[in-house]
Amino acid sequence: MAGVLRWYLDSGVDETISDVPQNRFIEAHPKKITVPQKSSANNTPNIISQGPKLAESLLLEACKIAAAASSIKELNNVLLNYAGCSLKKTATNLVFGDGNPKAKILLIGEGPGAEEDRKGLPFVGPGGQLLDKMLGSVGLDRNKVFLSNTVFWRPPGNRTPTV
């Protein structure tokens, strides 16, 4: 049991039971926010090496920029112009998402691999081919799900993404 709880915590789950039932299939209605044209976060090469306070400040700024996007397409465009993540410098392409943005199922991978970086699409390498077969076995395909990653640029040497 302790191992399962540790796995939940490592996966980012901080609550397993709520006093109030949650229907995750009901879309929330986000507030309309305008996307800023330029940001100080877009001019920062490596936020981690510049100190934890700056990194936290830029993370908050990146979250604001992302929250201001009103659609998946707009978020993709914001990321294409975003320079606040040093991974972008060593990657070939932005690997944002693939599939149906209105799908009720979102699958999130760790980070793009070499094949994903070359093509600019998530889950297209050997793991993606296996995923396509798994989706097919339950009557799904990329038109019925949306695929993305926790990071949008391939880490150098395919290393595990860091904070």
DSSP file with accessible surface (Angstrom, degrees, kcal/mol):
  #  RESIDUE AA STRUCTURE BP1 BP2  ACC     N-H-->O    O-->H-N    N-H-->O    O-->H-N    TCO  KAPPA ALPHA  PHI   PSI    X-CA   Y-CA   Z-CA
    1    1 A M     >        0   0  174      0, 0.0     4,-2.2     0, 0.0     5,-0.2   0.000 360.0 360.0 360.0 -41.4    0.0    0.0    0.0
    2    2 A A  H  >  +     0   0   76      1,-0.2     4,-2.4     2,-0.2     5,-0.2   0.879 360.0  54.8 -62.3 -35.8    2.8    2.4    0.8
    3    3 A G  H  > S+     0   0   54      2,-0.2     4,-2.3     1,-0.2    -1,-0.2   0.894 107.6  48.8 -64.6 -40.0    4.3    1.8   -2.6
    4    4 A V  H  > S+     0   0   73      2,-0.2     4,-2.5     1,-0.2    -2,-0.2   0.925 111.5  49.4 -66.2 -43.0    1.1    2.7   -4.3
    5    5 A L  H  X S+     0   0   84     -4,-2.2     4,-2.4     2,-0.2    -2,-0.2   0.908 110.3  50.8 -62.6 -41.0    0.8    5.9   -2.3
    6    6 A R  H  X S+     0   0  138     -4,-2.4     4,-2.9     2,-0.2     5,-0.2   0.922 109.5  51.2 -62.0 -42.7    4.4    6.8   -3.2
    7    7 A W  H  X S+     0   0  158     -4,-2.3     4,-1.8     1,-0.2    -2,-0.2   0.925 108.9  51.0 -61.2 -43.6    3.6    6.2   -6.8
    8    8 A Y  H  <>S+     0   0   89     -4,-2.5     5,-2.6     2,-0.2     4,-0.4   0.938 112.3  46.2 -58.4 -47.3    0.6    8.5   -6.6
    9    9 A L  H ><5S+     0   0   97     -4,-2.4     3,-1.4     1,-0.2    -2,-0.2   0.926 111.9  50.6 -62.6 -43.3    2.7   11.3   -5.0
   10   10 A D  H 3<5S+     0   0  111     -4,-2.9    -1,-0.2     1,-0.3    -2,-0.2   0.810 108.9  53.5 -64.1 -28.4    5.5   10.9   -7.6
   11   11 A S  T 3<5S-     0   0   65     -4,-1.8    -1,-0.3    -5,-0.2    -2,-0.2   0.479 124.1-103.8 -84.4  -5.3    2.8   11.1  -10.3
   12   12 A G  T < 5S+     0   0   60     -3,-1.4     2,-0.6    -4,-0.4    -3,-0.2   0.496  72.8 142.7  97.4   4.0    1.5   14.4   -8.9
   13   13 A V      < +     0   0   52     -5,-2.6    -1,-0.3    -6,-0.2    -2,-0.1  -0.682  14.6 166.4 -79.2 120.9   -1.6   13.1   -7.3
   14   14 A D        +     0   0  149     -2,-0.6     2,-0.3     1,-0.3    -1,-0.2   0.385  65.8  37.5-115.3   1.5   -2.1   15.0   -4.0
   15   15 A E        +     0   0  123      1,-0.1    -1,-0.3    -7,-0.1     3,-0.1  -0.923  48.6 172.2-153.1 124.6   -5.7   14.0   -3.3
   16   16 A T  S    S+     0   0   95     -2,-0.3     2,-0.4     1,-0.3    -1,-0.1   0.689  75.0  36.0-104.5 -24.8   -7.3   10.6   -3.9
   17   17 A I        -     0   0  139      4,-0.0     2,-0.3     0, 0.0    -1,-0.3  -0.995  66.7-167.1-131.9 136.5  -10.7   11.1   -2.2
   18   18 A S        -     0   0   50     -2,-0.4     4,-0.1    -3,-0.1    -3,-0.0  -0.884  28.4-133.2-120.7 152.5  -12.7   14.3   -2.1
   19   19 A D  S    S+     0   0  166     -2,-0.3    -1,-0.1     1,-0.1     0, 0.0   0.732  99.1  55.4 -71.1 -21.9  -15.7   15.3    0.0
   20   20 A V  S    S-     0   0   87     -3,-0.0    -1,-0.1     0, 0.0    -2,-0.0  -0.952  92.2-120.3-116.3 127.0  -17.4   16.5   -3.1
   21   21 A P        -     0   0  124      0, 0.0     2,-0.5     0, 0.0    -2,-0.1  -0.351  27.5-149.3 -62.4 144.0  -17.8   14.3   -6.2
   22   22 A Q        -     0   0  106     -4,-0.1     2,-0.9     3,-0.0     3,-0.0  -0.976  10.6-156.4-120.4 126.3  -16.1   15.6   -9.3
   23   23 A N    >   -     0   0   95     -2,-0.5     3,-1.3     1,-0.1     0, 0.0  -0.862  10.3-172.9 -97.4 102.2  -17.4   15.1  -12.9
   24   24 A R  T 3  S+     0   0  192     -2,-0.9    -1,-0.1     1,-0.2    -2,-0.0   0.556  76.9  67.8 -74.8  -7.6  -14.2   15.5  -14.9
   25   25 A F  T 3  S+     0   0  126      2,-0.1     2,-0.5    -3,-0.0    -1,-0.2   0.536  77.9  92.8 -90.7  -6.1  -16.1   15.3  -18.2
   26   26 A I  S <  S-     0   0  118     -3,-1.3     2,-0.3     1,-0.0    -3,-0.0  -0.774  80.8-126.7 -86.7 125.8  -17.9   18.6  -17.6
   27   27 A E        -     0   0  155     -2,-0.5     2,-0.2     1,-0.1    -2,-0.1  -0.532  16.5-132.4 -75.3 135.1  -15.9   21.5  -19.2
   28   28 A A        -     0   0   83     -2,-0.3    -1,-0.1     1,-0.0     0, 0.0  -0.525  16.4-126.1 -78.3 152.7  -15.1   24.4  -17.0
   29   29 A H        -     0   0  179     -2,-0.2    -1,-0.0     0, 0.0    -2,-0.0  -0.829  29.6-152.8-103.0  95.4  -15.8   27.8  -18.4
   30   30 A P        -     0   0  116      0, 0.0     2,-0.1     0, 0.0     3,-0.0  -0.314  22.0-102.2 -69.3 153.3  -12.4   29.7  -18.1
   31   31 A K        -     0   0  183      1,-0.1     2,-0.4    -2,-0.0     0, 0.0  -0.456  39.7-107.4 -69.8 143.8  -12.3   33.5  -17.8
   32   32 A K        +     0   0  174     -2,-0.1     2,-0.4    38,-0.0    -1,-0.1  -0.612  45.8 173.4 -75.1 125.9  -11.5   35.3  -21.0
   33   33 A I        -     0   0   87     -2,-0.4     2,-0.3    35,-0.3    37,-0.1  -0.993  30.2-121.5-132.4 141.6   -7.9   36.7  -20.7
   34   34 A T        -     0   0  128     -2,-0.4    35,-0.1    35,-0.1    34,-0.1  -0.623  28.9-117.1 -84.1 143.7   -6.0   38.4  -23.5
   35   35 A V        -     0   0   32     -2,-0.3     2,-0.1    33,-0.2    30,-0.1  -0.646  28.5-121.3 -80.4 126.7   -2.7   36.9  -24.5
   36   36 A P        -     0   0   59      0, 0.0     3,-0.1     0, 0.0    -1,-0.1  -0.424  12.9-142.0 -65.7 143.6    0.3   39.2  -23.8
   37   37 A Q  S    S+     0   0  175      1,-0.2     2,-0.3    -2,-0.1    -2,-0.0   0.905  81.4  16.7 -74.3 -43.4    2.3   40.0  -27.0
   38   38 A K        -     0   0  180     -3,-0.0     2,-0.3     3,-0.0    -1,-0.2  -0.959  67.2-172.0-131.7 151.2    5.7   39.9  -25.3
   39   39 A S    >   -     0   0   11     -2,-0.3     3,-1.1     1,-0.1     4,-0.3  -0.993  34.6-127.8-141.3 149.3    6.9   38.6  -22.1
   40   40 A S  G >  S+     0   0   80     -2,-0.3     3,-1.4     1,-0.3    -1,-0.1   0.823 110.8  65.3 -64.2 -26.3   10.2   38.8  -20.1
   41   41 A A  G >  S+     0   0    0      1,-0.3     3,-1.2     2,-0.2    -1,-0.3   0.818  91.4  63.6 -65.1 -26.9    9.9   35.0  -19.9
   42   42 A N  G <  S+     0   0   32     -3,-1.1    -1,-0.3     1,-0.2    -2,-0.2   0.596 102.4  49.1 -75.1  -9.1   10.4   34.9  -23.7
   43   43 A N  G <  S+     0   0  129     -3,-1.4    -1,-0.2    -4,-0.3    -2,-0.2   0.211  85.6 103.3-112.2  14.5   13.9   36.4  -23.5
   44   44 A T    <   -     0   0   18     -3,-1.2     3,-0.3     1,-0.2    -3,-0.0  -0.867  49.3-166.3-106.1 119.0   15.3   34.2  -20.8
   45   45 A P  S    S+     0   0   54      0, 0.0     2,-0.3     0, 0.0    44,-0.2   0.934  77.3   5.3 -71.7 -47.7   17.7   31.4  -21.9
   46   46 A N     >  -     0   0   60      1,-0.1     4,-0.5    39,-0.1     3,-0.1  -0.800  59.3-177.1-144.2  99.6   18.0   29.2  -18.8
   47   47 A I  T >4 S+     0   0   31     37,-0.4     3,-0.6    -2,-0.3     8,-0.3   0.832  80.3  57.6 -71.4 -31.4   15.8   30.0  -15.8
   48   48 A I  G >4 S+     0   0   95      1,-0.2     3,-1.5     2,-0.2    -1,-0.2   0.929 103.7  51.5 -67.5 -42.3   17.1   27.4  -13.5
   49   49 A S  G 34 S+     0   0   88      1,-0.3    -1,-0.2    -3,-0.1    -2,-0.2   0.657 101.1  65.2 -71.2 -11.1   20.8   28.5  -13.6
   50   50 A Q  G << S-     0   0   88     -3,-0.6    -1,-0.3    -4,-0.5     4,-0.3   0.330 119.1 -79.8 -95.5   8.4   19.7   32.1  -12.7
   51   51 A G    <>  -     0   0   23     -3,-1.5     4,-2.5     1,-0.1    -1,-0.3   0.002  36.2 -91.4 109.9 148.2   18.4   31.3   -9.3
   52   52 A P  H  > S+     0   0  112      0, 0.0     4,-2.6     0, 0.0     5,-0.2   0.855 120.2  53.0 -63.2 -36.6   15.3   29.7   -7.7
   53   53 A K  H  > S+     0   0  185      2,-0.2     4,-2.4     1,-0.2     5,-0.1   0.927 112.7  44.2 -67.0 -42.0   13.5   33.1   -7.2
   54   54 A L  H  > S+     0   0   61     -4,-0.3     4,-2.9     2,-0.2     5,-0.3   0.924 113.0  52.4 -66.3 -42.1   13.9   34.0  -10.8
   55   55 A A  H  X S+     0   0   12     -4,-2.5     4,-2.4    -8,-0.3    -2,-0.2   0.926 111.1  46.9 -59.5 -44.1   12.9   30.5  -11.9
   56   56 A E  H  X S+     0   0  125     -4,-2.6     4,-2.4     2,-0.2    -1,-0.2   0.922 112.2  50.5 -64.6 -41.4    9.8   30.7   -9.8
   57   57 A S  H  X S+     0   0   67     -4,-2.4     4,-2.1     1,-0.2    -2,-0.2   0.925 112.9  45.4 -62.3 -44.5    8.9   34.2  -11.1
   58   58 A L  H  X S+     0   0    3     -4,-2.9     4,-2.8     2,-0.2    -1,-0.2   0.854 110.0  55.0 -70.3 -32.6    9.4   33.0  -14.7
   59   59 A L  H  X S+     0   0  101     -4,-2.4     4,-2.5    -5,-0.3    -2,-0.2   0.937 108.9  47.7 -63.9 -44.2    7.3   29.9  -14.1
   60   60 A L  H  X S+     0   0   99     -4,-2.4     4,-2.2     2,-0.2    -2,-0.2   0.913 112.1  50.0 -62.2 -40.5    4.5   32.0  -12.8
   61   61 A E  H  X S+     0   0   50     -4,-2.1     4,-2.4     2,-0.2    -2,-0.2   0.924 110.2  50.0 -64.0 -42.2    4.8   34.2  -15.9
   62   62 A A  H  X S+     0   0   23     -4,-2.8     4,-2.7     1,-0.2    -2,-0.2   0.904 109.6  51.7 -63.5 -39.2    4.8   31.1  -18.2
   63   63 A C  H  X S+     0   0   71     -4,-2.5     4,-2.8     2,-0.2    -1,-0.2   0.901 109.6  49.7 -64.1 -39.9    1.6   29.9  -16.4
   64   64 A K  H  X S+     0   0  143     -4,-2.2     4,-1.5     2,-0.2    -2,-0.2   0.918 111.2  48.9 -63.6 -44.0    0.0   33.3  -16.9
   65   65 A I  H  X S+     0   0    8     -4,-2.4     4,-0.6     1,-0.2     3,-0.2   0.938 114.3  45.6 -61.8 -45.5    0.8   33.2  -20.6
   66   66 A A  H >< S+     0   0   46     -4,-2.7     3,-1.2     1,-0.2    -2,-0.2   0.915 110.8  52.8 -65.0 -41.8   -0.5   29.7  -21.0
   67   67 A A  H 3< S+     0   0   66     -4,-2.8    -1,-0.2     1,-0.3    -2,-0.2   0.787 101.6  61.8 -65.6 -25.7   -3.7   30.4  -19.0
   68   68 A A  H 3< S+     0   0    3     -4,-1.5   -35,-0.3    -3,-0.2    -1,-0.3   0.697  80.2  99.9 -75.5 -18.0   -4.4   33.4  -21.3
   69   69 A A    <<  -     0   0   19     -3,-1.2   -35,-0.1    -4,-0.6     3,-0.0  -0.516  57.1-163.5 -70.2 132.9   -4.6   31.1  -24.3
   70   70 A S        +     0   0   68     -2,-0.2     2,-0.3     1,-0.1    -1,-0.1   0.418  67.8  26.2-100.5   0.8   -8.3   30.5  -25.1
   71   71 A S  S  > S-     0   0   56      1,-0.1     4,-2.4     0, 0.0     5,-0.2  -0.980  79.4-109.5-153.4 164.9   -7.8   27.5  -27.4
   72   72 A I  H  > S+     0   0   63     -2,-0.3     4,-2.6     1,-0.2     5,-0.2   0.906 120.1  52.8 -62.2 -41.2   -5.4   24.6  -28.1
   73   73 A K  H  > S+     0   0  160      2,-0.2     4,-2.2     1,-0.2    -1,-0.2   0.917 109.4  48.2 -62.3 -42.2   -4.4   26.3  -31.4
   74   74 A E  H  > S+     0   0   59      2,-0.2     4,-2.4     1,-0.2    -1,-0.2   0.912 111.0  50.6 -66.1 -40.3   -3.6   29.6  -29.5
   75   75 A L  H  X S+     0   0   41     -4,-2.4     4,-2.5     2,-0.2    -2,-0.2   0.916 108.6  52.6 -63.5 -41.0   -1.6   27.8  -26.9
   76   76 A N  H  X S+     0   0   47     -4,-2.6     4,-2.0     1,-0.2    -2,-0.2   0.933 110.1  48.3 -58.9 -44.6    0.4   26.0  -29.7
   77   77 A N  H  X S+     0   0   76     -4,-2.2     4,-1.2     2,-0.2    -2,-0.2   0.889 109.6  52.1 -64.6 -39.1    1.2   29.4  -31.2
   78   78 A V  H >X S+     0   0   25     -4,-2.4     4,-0.5     1,-0.2     3,-0.5   0.936 110.5  48.8 -61.6 -43.5    2.2   30.9  -27.9
   79   79 A L  H >< S+     0   0   18     -4,-2.5     3,-0.8     1,-0.2    -2,-0.2   0.852 103.0  60.6 -66.7 -35.0    4.6   27.9  -27.4
   80   80 A L  H 3< S+     0   0   85     -4,-2.0    -1,-0.2     1,-0.2    -2,-0.2   0.855 114.2  36.9 -59.3 -32.1    6.1   28.4  -30.9
   81   81 A N  H << S+     0   0  121     -4,-1.2     2,-0.3    -3,-0.5    -1,-0.2   0.425  92.7 111.6 -99.4  -0.8    7.2   31.9  -29.9
   82   82 A Y    <<  +     0   0   22     -3,-0.8   -40,-0.1    -4,-0.5     3,-0.1  -0.583  32.9 171.2 -80.6 132.5    8.1   31.0  -26.3
   83   83 A A        +     0   0   40     -2,-0.3   -41,-0.1     1,-0.1    -1,-0.1   0.214  51.0  99.7-122.9  13.3   11.8   31.2  -25.4
   84   84 A G        +     0   0    2    -41,-0.1     2,-0.5   -38,-0.1   -37,-0.4   0.460  69.5  75.0 -82.9  -0.1   11.7   30.8  -21.6
   85   85 A C    >   -     0   0   37      1,-0.1     3,-1.6    -3,-0.1     4,-0.4  -0.957  68.6-152.2-116.2 121.2   12.6   27.1  -21.7
   86   86 A S  T >> S+     0   0   41     -2,-0.5     3,-1.1     1,-0.3     4,-0.6   0.713  89.8  74.8 -65.6 -17.9   16.2   26.2  -22.5
   87   87 A L  H >> S+     0   0   15      1,-0.2     4,-1.2     2,-0.2     3,-0.9   0.826  83.7  68.0 -62.2 -28.6   15.1   22.8  -24.0
   88   88 A K  H <4 S+     0   0   67     -3,-1.6    -1,-0.2     1,-0.2     3,-0.2   0.839  91.1  61.9 -61.0 -31.3   13.9   24.7  -27.0
   89   89 A K  H <4 S+     0   0  147     -3,-1.1    -1,-0.2    -4,-0.4    -2,-0.2   0.807 111.7  34.8 -66.5 -31.8   17.5   25.6  -27.9
   90   90 A T  H << S+     0   0   84     -3,-0.9    -1,-0.2    -4,-0.6    -2,-0.2   0.543 101.9  90.5-101.7  -8.1   18.6   22.0  -28.4
   91   91 A A     <  -     0   0   18     -4,-1.2     3,-0.1    -3,-0.2    62,-0.0  -0.519  64.3-146.3 -87.8 157.3   15.4   20.6  -29.9
   92   92 A T  S    S+     0   0   98      1,-0.3     2,-0.3    -2,-0.2    -1,-0.1   0.867  78.4   8.7 -84.7 -42.8   14.5   20.4  -33.5
   93   93 A N  S    S-     0   0   65     24,-0.0    61,-0.4    28,-0.0     2,-0.3  -0.960  74.8-104.7-138.8 155.9   10.8   21.0  -33.2
   94   94 A L        -     0   0   22     -2,-0.3     2,-0.6    59,-0.1    59,-0.2  -0.644  30.2-159.5 -72.0 130.6    8.1   21.9  -30.8
   95   95 A V        +     0   0    0     57,-3.4    54,-0.2    -2,-0.3    26,-0.2  -0.836  31.8 149.1-115.8  88.5    6.2   18.7  -30.0
   96   96 A F        -     0   0   14     -2,-0.6    53,-0.5    24,-0.5     2,-0.3   0.956  52.5 -43.4 -90.7 -65.1    2.9   20.1  -28.7
   97   97 A G        -     0   0   18     23,-0.3     2,-0.3    51,-0.2    -1,-0.3  -0.994  37.8-158.7-164.8 166.2    0.0   17.8  -29.4
   98   98 A D  E     +A  147   0A  46     49,-1.7    49,-3.2    -2,-0.3     2,-0.3  -0.988  53.4  34.0-151.8 149.0   -1.8   15.5  -31.8
   99   99 A G  E    S-A  146   0A  25     -2,-0.3    47,-0.3    47,-0.2    44,-0.2  -0.762 101.1 -15.8 109.7-154.0   -5.3   14.2  -32.1
  100  100 A N    >   -     0   0   59     45,-2.7     3,-2.2    42,-0.6    -2,-0.1  -0.806  46.4-160.7 -96.9 109.4   -8.7   15.7  -31.3
  101  101 A P  T 3  S+     0   0   72      0, 0.0    -1,-0.1     0, 0.0    45,-0.1   0.710  94.3  53.1 -63.2 -16.7   -8.4   18.7  -29.0
  102  102 A K  T 3  S+     0   0  176     43,-0.1    44,-0.1    -3,-0.0    -2,-0.0   0.350  83.4 124.7 -98.6   7.1  -12.1   18.3  -28.1
  103  103 A A    <   -     0   0   26     -3,-2.2    42,-0.1     1,-0.1    41,-0.1  -0.236  64.1-135.6 -65.0 153.8  -11.6   14.7  -27.1
  104  104 A K  S    S+     0   0  160     40,-0.3     2,-0.5     1,-0.1    -1,-0.1   0.505  89.0  70.2 -86.1  -4.6  -12.7   13.5  -23.6
  105  105 A I        -     0   0   66     39,-0.4    41,-2.2     2,-0.0     2,-0.5  -0.962  60.2-175.5-119.6 124.9   -9.4   11.6  -23.2
  106  106 A L  E     -b  146   0A  96     -2,-0.5     2,-0.5    39,-0.2    41,-0.2  -0.984   6.3-164.1-117.8 124.9   -6.0   13.2  -22.9
  107  107 A L  E     -b  147   0A  52     39,-2.8    41,-2.3    -2,-0.5     2,-0.5  -0.952   7.3-163.9-110.4 127.8   -2.9   11.1  -22.8
  108  108 A I  E     -b  148   0A 100     -2,-0.5    41,-0.3    39,-0.2     2,-0.2  -0.953   1.9-164.6-118.8 123.4    0.2   12.7  -21.5
  109  109 A G  E     -b  149   0A  13     39,-2.6    41,-2.2    -2,-0.5    42,-0.2  -0.462  31.1-110.4 -95.1 173.3    3.7   11.4  -22.0
  110  110 A E  S    S-     0   0  120      1,-0.3    41,-0.7    39,-0.2    40,-0.2   0.965  81.2 -42.3 -69.7 -54.2    6.9   12.3  -20.2
  111  111 A G        -     0   0   24     39,-0.2    -1,-0.3    38,-0.1    41,-0.1  -0.973  68.7 -75.5-171.4 160.5    8.7   14.0  -23.1
  112  112 A P        -     0   0    1      0, 0.0     2,-0.1     0, 0.0    46,-0.1  -0.379  40.7-148.5 -69.3 143.5    9.4   13.7  -26.8
  113  113 A G     >  -     0   0   13     41,-0.1     4,-2.5    -2,-0.1     5,-0.2  -0.268  40.2 -79.5 -93.8-170.4   11.9   11.2  -28.1
  114  114 A A  H  > S+     0   0   30      1,-0.2     4,-2.2     2,-0.2     5,-0.1   0.906 129.9  46.3 -61.6 -45.4   14.1   11.5  -31.2
  115  115 A E  H  > S+     0   0   59      2,-0.2     4,-2.3     1,-0.2     6,-0.2   0.908 113.0  50.3 -66.4 -39.8   11.4   10.6  -33.7
  116  116 A E  H  >>S+     0   0   24      1,-0.2     4,-2.5     2,-0.2     5,-0.8   0.909 110.0  51.0 -63.3 -41.3    8.9   12.9  -32.1
  117  117 A D  H  <5S+     0   0   10     -4,-2.5    -2,-0.2     2,-0.2    -1,-0.2   0.899 110.7  48.8 -63.8 -40.6   11.4   15.7  -32.2
  118  118 A R  H  <5S+     0   0  148     -4,-2.2    -2,-0.2    -5,-0.2    -1,-0.2   0.919 121.8  33.2 -65.3 -42.2   12.1   15.1  -35.9
  119  119 A K  H  <5S-     0   0  124     -4,-2.3    -2,-0.2     2,-0.2    -1,-0.2   0.643  99.1-129.5 -91.9 -17.6    8.4   15.0  -36.8
  120  120 A G  T  <5S+     0   0   18     -4,-2.5   -24,-0.5     1,-0.2   -23,-0.3   0.728  72.9 107.8  75.8  21.1    7.1   17.6  -34.3
  121  121 A L      < -     0   0   65     -5,-0.8     3,-0.5    -6,-0.2    -1,-0.2  -0.980  69.1-116.6-131.6 142.9    4.3   15.2  -33.1
  122  122 A P  S    S+     0   0    0      0, 0.0    25,-0.1     0, 0.0   -26,-0.1  -0.447  88.5  12.9 -76.6 151.2    4.0   13.2  -29.9
  123  123 A F  S    S+     0   0   41     -2,-0.1     9,-0.1     1,-0.1     8,-0.0   0.891  80.8 123.9  56.8  51.5    4.0    9.4  -29.8
  124  124 A V        +     0   0   25     -3,-0.5    -1,-0.1     4,-0.1     0, 0.0   0.521  53.2  78.8-114.0  -8.2    5.2    8.6  -33.3
  125  125 A G  S  > S-     0   0    3      3,-0.0     4,-2.3     4,-0.0     5,-0.2   0.062 111.2 -64.9 -80.4-162.4    8.2    6.5  -32.4
  126  126 A P  H  > S+     0   0  109      0, 0.0     4,-2.0     0, 0.0     5,-0.2   0.893 137.7  51.2 -56.8 -40.0    8.1    2.8  -31.4
  127  127 A G  H  > S+     0   0   50      1,-0.2     4,-2.4     2,-0.2     5,-0.1   0.886 109.6  50.8 -65.2 -37.0    6.2    3.7  -28.2
  128  128 A G  H  > S+     0   0    0      2,-0.2     4,-2.6     1,-0.2    -1,-0.2   0.869 106.7  53.6 -68.3 -35.9    3.7    5.6  -30.2
  129  129 A Q  H  X S+     0   0  118     -4,-2.3     4,-1.8     2,-0.2    -2,-0.2   0.915 110.5  47.3 -65.4 -39.3    3.2    2.7  -32.6
  130  130 A L  H  X S+     0   0  103     -4,-2.0     4,-2.5    -5,-0.2    -2,-0.2   0.922 110.5  52.7 -65.7 -41.9    2.5    0.5  -29.6
  131  131 A L  H  X S+     0   0   26     -4,-2.4     4,-3.1     1,-0.2     5,-0.2   0.915 105.9  53.6 -59.5 -43.5    0.1    3.1  -28.3
  132  132 A D  H  X S+     0   0   64     -4,-2.6     4,-2.5     1,-0.2    -1,-0.2   0.911 110.2  47.5 -58.7 -40.2   -1.8    3.2  -31.6
  133  133 A K  H  X S+     0   0  155     -4,-1.8     4,-1.9     2,-0.2    -1,-0.2   0.907 112.2  49.7 -66.8 -40.6   -2.2   -0.6  -31.4
  134  134 A M  H  X S+     0   0  108     -4,-2.5     4,-0.6     2,-0.2    -2,-0.2   0.921 111.8  48.0 -65.0 -42.6   -3.4   -0.3  -27.8
  135  135 A L  H ><>S+     0   0   12     -4,-3.1     5,-3.0     1,-0.2     3,-1.3   0.929 110.6  52.3 -62.3 -44.0   -5.9    2.4  -28.7
  136  136 A G  H ><5S+     0   0   45     -4,-2.5     3,-1.8     1,-0.3    -1,-0.2   0.858 100.3  62.3 -60.6 -34.4   -7.1    0.4  -31.6
  137  137 A S  H 3<5S+     0   0   96     -4,-1.9    -1,-0.3     1,-0.3    -2,-0.2   0.709 109.7  40.7 -68.1 -17.5   -7.7   -2.7  -29.4
  138  138 A V  T <<5S-     0   0  104     -3,-1.3    -1,-0.3    -4,-0.6    -2,-0.2   0.091 125.7 -97.3-115.3  19.5  -10.3   -0.7  -27.4
  139  139 A G  T < 5S+     0   0   47     -3,-1.8     2,-0.3     1,-0.3    -3,-0.2   0.729  86.0 117.1  78.3  22.1  -11.9    1.0  -30.4
  140  140 A L      < +     0   0   44     -5,-3.0     2,-0.3    -6,-0.2    -1,-0.3  -0.801  33.0 172.0-117.6 161.6  -10.0    4.3  -30.2
  141  141 A D    >   -     0   0   68     -2,-0.3     3,-2.2    -3,-0.1     4,-0.4  -0.878  55.3 -75.3-149.6-173.9   -7.6    6.1  -32.5
  142  142 A R  T 3  S+     0   0   36      1,-0.3   -42,-0.6    -2,-0.3     3,-0.3   0.647 125.2  63.1 -66.4 -14.2   -5.9    9.5  -32.6
  143  143 A N  T 3  S+     0   0  120    -44,-0.2    -1,-0.3     1,-0.2     3,-0.0   0.587 106.2  45.1 -82.4  -9.5   -9.1   11.1  -33.8
  144  144 A K  S <  S+     0   0  112     -3,-2.2   -39,-0.4   -41,-0.1   -40,-0.3   0.369 116.2  41.0-114.3   0.7  -10.8   10.2  -30.5
  145  145 A V  S    S-     0   0    0     -4,-0.4   -45,-2.7    -3,-0.3     2,-0.4  -0.901  71.0-129.7-137.6 167.7   -8.0   11.2  -28.0
  146  146 A F  E     -Ab  99 106A  21    -41,-2.2   -39,-2.8    -2,-0.3     2,-0.4  -0.992  22.5-158.2-121.9 134.0   -5.6   14.1  -27.6
  147  147 A L  E     +Ab  98 107A   0    -49,-3.2   -49,-1.7    -2,-0.4     2,-0.3  -0.905  24.2 141.6-114.3 138.7   -1.9   13.3  -27.1
  148  148 A S  E     - b   0 108A  12    -41,-2.3   -39,-2.6    -2,-0.4     2,-0.3  -0.861  34.4-120.4-154.5-172.3    0.7   15.6  -25.5
  149  149 A N  E     - b   0 109A  10    -53,-0.5   -39,-0.2   -41,-0.3   -38,-0.1  -0.912  26.0-115.2-134.7 165.2    3.7   15.6  -23.2
  150  150 A T  S    S+     0   0   91    -41,-2.2     2,-0.3    -2,-0.3   -39,-0.2   0.804 110.1  31.9 -71.2 -29.1    4.8   17.1  -19.9
  151  151 A V  S    S-     0   0   29    -41,-0.7   -42,-0.1   -42,-0.2    -1,-0.1  -0.944  72.3-149.5-125.2 151.2    7.5   19.0  -21.8
  152  152 A F  S    S+     0   0   45     -2,-0.3   -57,-3.4   -41,-0.1     2,-0.4   0.424  77.0  57.8-103.6  -1.3    7.2   20.2  -25.4
  153  153 A W  S    S-     0   0   13    -59,-0.2   -59,-0.1   -57,-0.0   -65,-0.1  -0.985  90.6-104.4-129.2 144.7   10.8   20.0  -26.5
  154  154 A R        -     0   0   62    -61,-0.4   -64,-0.1    -2,-0.4   -41,-0.1  -0.463  35.7-124.1 -69.0 126.9   13.1   17.0  -26.5
  155  155 A P    >   -     0   0    2      0, 0.0     3,-2.0     0, 0.0     4,-0.1  -0.430  40.9 -89.2 -66.4 144.7   15.6   17.1  -23.6
  156  156 A P  G >  S+     0   0   56      0, 0.0     3,-1.6     0, 0.0   -65,-0.1  -0.270 112.7   7.9 -56.7 137.8   19.2   16.8  -24.9
  157  157 A G  G 3  S-     0   0   75      1,-0.3   -43,-0.0    -3,-0.1    -3,-0.0   0.680 122.2 -82.7  65.1  15.5   20.4   13.2  -25.1
  158  158 A N  G <  S+     0   0   88     -3,-2.0    -1,-0.3     1,-0.1   -47,-0.0   0.783  79.7 168.0  58.0  29.4   16.9   12.1  -24.4
  159  159 A R    <   -     0   0  101     -3,-1.6    -1,-0.1     1,-0.1     3,-0.1  -0.227  47.1 -84.5 -67.1 161.9   17.5   12.6  -20.6
  160  160 A T        -     0   0   94      1,-0.1    -1,-0.1   -49,-0.0   -49,-0.0  -0.479  55.1-103.4 -65.2 134.0   14.6   12.6  -18.2
  161  161 A P        -     0   0   28      0, 0.0     2,-0.2     0, 0.0    -1,-0.1  -0.303  37.1-150.1 -59.8 143.0   13.1   16.0  -18.0
  162  162 A T              0   0  100      1,-0.1    -3,-0.0    -3,-0.1     0, 0.0  -0.635 360.0 360.0-105.9 170.7   14.0   18.1  -14.9
  163  163 A V              0   0  169     -2,-0.2    -1,-0.1  -115,-0.0  -115,-0.0   0.914 360.0 360.0 -57.5 360.0   11.9   20.7  -13.1
